[in-house]
Amino acid sequence: MIRALVVDDDFMVARIHSGYVARVPGFTVVGAVHTGQAAVTAVAEHRPDLVLLDIYLPDMSGLDVLTTLRGGSRPVDILLITAARDVTTIRAAMRGGAVNYLIKPFTAEALTERLEQYAEIRRQLSAIGFEVRQDEVDRLFGAGKGGPPPLPKGLSTTTCALVAEALKETDSDVSAAEAAVLTGLSRVSARRYLEHLCATGQAELRPRYGTAGRPEHRYRWTG
């Protein structure tokens, strides 16, 4: 099992993210904390494999936590989950050694995809042995793919391009039902493609809160 620690200043968000992680096969949550110092202490105590780390924490920046944890005697892998979308922060995360970066808000499917990618890389590293060939290194680092990430099973490149084009031509955000009307797809199919576009950074999810009930998911093209 891959042991994960969730770090978020919002107690409810931390609980939701913990639930997402716990539902992914092969992962278990060893704890959830809400400050940078608590994160450093929890890593020393629980020795997780992966930390899901927010940047906006009440006592210190998540980037400082990243530097501290990556520079420790037992470095831990970090998946940043944050609303920060500026280039400076993303560059700092990459330089600090984050394994991935997920922008809030996101779907459970988007987080699941990142966790499965992380688990697959760990599996490949364990299976390779002591030394590696260049093609194995290229596969691990994602080099030489020559194109966008592969579509999830059941999705088509042509239909994905249709949904992307409809989203690009819309001046505002749309719901899955509205995207279905624009493309001629079913609402369920349109939502799957929209979620894939969010997961690959080409669109963003914007919850719209009404007077009661669950928020409506709205999608907007970001390129």
Secondary structure as a PSIPRED ss2 file (coil, helix, strand):
# PSIPRED VFORMAT (PSIPRED V4.0)

   1 M C   1.000  0.000  0.000
   2 I E   0.000  0.000  1.000
   3 R E   0.000  0.000  1.000
   4 A E   0.000  0.000  1.000
   5 L E   0.000  0.000  1.000
   6 V E   0.000  0.000  1.000
   7 V E   0.000  0.000  1.000
   8 D C   1.000  0.000  0.000
   9 D C   1.000  0.000  0.000
  10 D C   1.000  0.000  0.000
  11 F H   0.000  1.000  0.000
  12 M H   0.000  1.000  0.000
  13 V H   0.000  1.000  0.000
  14 A H   0.000  1.000  0.000
  15 R H   0.000  1.000  0.000
  16 I H   0.000  1.000  0.000
  17 H H   0.000  1.000  0.000
  18 S H   0.000  1.000  0.000
  19 G H   0.000  1.000  0.000
  20 Y H   0.000  1.000  0.000
  21 V H   0.000  1.000  0.000
  22 A H   0.000  1.000  0.000
  23 R C   1.000  0.000  0.000
  24 V C   1.000  0.000  0.000
  25 P C   1.000  0.000  0.000
  26 G C   1.000  0.000  0.000
  27 F E   0.000  0.000  1.000
  28 T E   0.000  0.000  1.000
  29 V E   0.000  0.000  1.000
  30 V E   0.000  0.000  1.000
  31 G E   0.000  0.000  1.000
  32 A E   0.000  0.000  1.000
  33 V E   0.000  0.000  1.000
  34 H C   1.000  0.000  0.000
  35 T C   1.000  0.000  0.000
  36 G H   0.000  1.000  0.000
  37 Q H   0.000  1.000  0.000
  38 A H   0.000  1.000  0.000
  39 A H   0.000  1.000  0.000
  40 V H   0.000  1.000  0.000
  41 T H   0.000  1.000  0.000
  42 A H   0.000  1.000  0.000
  43 V H   0.000  1.000  0.000
  44 A H   0.000  1.000  0.000
  45 E H   0.000  1.000  0.000
  46 H H   0.000  1.000  0.000
  47 R C   1.000  0.000  0.000
  48 P C   1.000  0.000  0.000
  49 D C   1.000  0.000  0.000
  50 L E   0.000  0.000  1.000
  51 V E   0.000  0.000  1.000
  52 L E   0.000  0.000  1.000
  53 L E   0.000  0.000  1.000
  54 D C   1.000  0.000  0.000
  55 I C   1.000  0.000  0.000
  56 Y E   0.000  0.000  1.000
  57 L C   1.000  0.000  0.000
  58 P C   1.000  0.000  0.000
  59 D C   1.000  0.000  0.000
  60 M C   1.000  0.000  0.000
  61 S E   0.000  0.000  1.000
  62 G H   0.000  1.000  0.000
  63 L H   0.000  1.000  0.000
  64 D H   0.000  1.000  0.000
  65 V H   0.000  1.000  0.000
  66 L H   0.000  1.000  0.000
  67 T H   0.000  1.000  0.000
  68 T H   0.000  1.000  0.000
  69 L H   0.000  1.000  0.000
  70 R H   0.000  1.000  0.000
  71 G C   1.000  0.000  0.000
  72 G C   1.000  0.000  0.000
  73 S C   1.000  0.000  0.000
  74 R C   1.000  0.000  0.000
  75 P C   1.000  0.000  0.000
  76 V C   1.000  0.000  0.000
  77 D E   0.000  0.000  1.000
  78 I E   0.000  0.000  1.000
  79 L E   0.000  0.000  1.000
  80 L E   0.000  0.000  1.000
  81 I E   0.000  0.000  1.000
  82 T E   0.000  0.000  1.000
  83 A C   1.000  0.000  0.000
  84 A C   1.000  0.000  0.000
  85 R C   1.000  0.000  0.000
  86 D C   1.000  0.000  0.000
  87 V H   0.000  1.000  0.000
  88 T H   0.000  1.000  0.000
  89 T H   0.000  1.000  0.000
  90 I H   0.000  1.000  0.000
  91 R H   0.000  1.000  0.000
  92 A H   0.000  1.000  0.000
  93 A H   0.000  1.000  0.000
  94 M H   0.000  1.000  0.000
  95 R H   0.000  1.000  0.000
  96 G H   0.000  1.000  0.000
  97 G C   1.000  0.000  0.000
  98 A C   1.000  0.000  0.000
  99 V C   1.000  0.000  0.000
 100 N E   0.000  0.000  1.000
 101 Y E   0.000  0.000  1.000
 102 L E   0.000  0.000  1.000
 103 I E   0.000  0.000  1.000
 104 K C   1.000  0.000  0.000
 105 P C   1.000  0.000  0.000
 106 F C   1.000  0.000  0.000
 107 T C   1.000  0.000  0.000
 108 A H   0.000  1.000  0.000
 109 E H   0.000  1.000  0.000
 110 A H   0.000  1.000  0.000
 111 L H   0.000  1.000  0.000
 112 T H   0.000  1.000  0.000
 113 E H   0.000  1.000  0.000
 114 R H   0.000  1.000  0.000
 115 L H   0.000  1.000  0.000
 116 E H   0.000  1.000  0.000
 117 Q H   0.000  1.000  0.000
 118 Y H   0.000  1.000  0.000
 119 A H   0.000  1.000  0.000
 120 E H   0.000  1.000  0.000
 121 I H   0.000  1.000  0.000
 122 R H   0.000  1.000  0.000
 123 R H   0.000  1.000  0.000
 124 Q H   0.000  1.000  0.000
 125 L H   0.000  1.000  0.000
 126 S H   0.000  1.000  0.000
 127 A H   0.000  1.000  0.000
 128 I H   0.000  1.000  0.000
 129 G C   1.000  0.000  0.000
 130 F C   1.000  0.000  0.000
 131 E C   1.000  0.000  0.000
 132 V C   1.000  0.000  0.000
 133 R C   1.000  0.000  0.000
 134 Q H   0.000  1.000  0.000
 135 D H   0.000  1.000  0.000
 136 E H   0.000  1.000  0.000
 137 V H   0.000  1.000  0.000
 138 D H   0.000  1.000  0.000
 139 R H   0.000  1.000  0.000
 140 L H   0.000  1.000  0.000
 141 F H   0.000  1.000  0.000
 142 G C   1.000  0.000  0.000
 143 A C   1.000  0.000  0.000
 144 G C   1.000  0.000  0.000
 145 K C   1.000  0.000  0.000
 146 G C   1.000  0.000  0.000
 147 G C   1.000  0.000  0.000
 148 P C   1.000  0.000  0.000
 149 P C   1.000  0.000  0.000
 150 P C   1.000  0.000  0.000
 151 L C   1.000  0.000  0.000
 152 P C   1.000  0.000  0.000
 153 K C   1.000  0.000  0.000
 154 G C   1.000  0.000  0.000
 155 L C   1.000  0.000  0.000
 156 S C   1.000  0.000  0.000
 157 T H   0.000  1.000  0.000
 158 T H   0.000  1.000  0.000
 159 T H   0.000  1.000  0.000
 160 C H   0.000  1.000  0.000
 161 A H   0.000  1.000  0.000
 162 L H   0.000  1.000  0.000
 163 V H   0.000  1.000  0.000
 164 A H   0.000  1.000  0.000
 165 E H   0.000  1.000  0.000
 166 A H   0.000  1.000  0.000
 167 L H   0.000  1.000  0.000
 168 K H   0.000  1.000  0.000
 169 E C   1.000  0.000  0.000
 170 T C   1.000  0.000  0.000
 171 D C   1.000  0.000  0.000
 172 S C   1.000  0.000  0.000
 173 D C   1.000  0.000  0.000
 174 V E   0.000  0.000  1.000
 175 S C   1.000  0.000  0.000
 176 A H   0.000  1.000  0.000
 177 A H   0.000  1.000  0.000
 178 E H   0.000  1.000  0.000
 179 A H   0.000  1.000  0.000
 180 A H   0.000  1.000  0.000
 181 V H   0.000  1.000  0.000
 182 L H   0.000  1.000  0.000
 183 T H   0.000  1.000  0.000
 184 G C   1.000  0.000  0.000
 185 L C   1.000  0.000  0.000
 186 S C   1.000  0.000  0.000
 187 R H   0.000  1.000  0.000
 188 V H   0.000  1.000  0.000
 189 S H   0.000  1.000  0.000
 190 A H   0.000  1.000  0.000
 191 R H   0.000  1.000  0.000
 192 R H   0.000  1.000  0.000
 193 Y H   0.000  1.000  0.000
 194 L H   0.000  1.000  0.000
 195 E H   0.000  1.000  0.000
 196 H H   0.000  1.000  0.000
 197 L H   0.000  1.000  0.000
 198 C H   0.000  1.000  0.000
 199 A H   0.000  1.000  0.000
 200 T C   1.000  0.000  0.000
 201 G C   1.000  0.000  0.000
 202 Q C   1.000  0.000  0.000
 203 A E   0.000  0.000  1.000
 204 E E   0.000  0.000  1.000
 205 L E   0.000  0.000  1.000
 206 R E   0.000  0.000  1.000
 207 P E   0.000  0.000  1.000
 208 R E   0.000  0.000  1.000
 209 Y C   1.000  0.000  0.000
 210 G C   1.000  0.000  0.000
 211 T C   1.000  0.000  0.000
 212 A C   1.000  0.000  0.000
 213 G C   1.000  0.000  0.000
 214 R C   1.000  0.000  0.000
 215 P C   1.000  0.000  0.000
 216 E E   0.000  0.000  1.000
 217 H E   0.000  0.000  1.000
 218 R E   0.000  0.000  1.000
 219 Y E   0.000  0.000  1.000
 220 R E   0.000  0.000  1.000
 221 W E   0.000  0.000  1.000
 222 T C   1.000  0.000  0.000
 223 G C   1.000  0.000  0.000
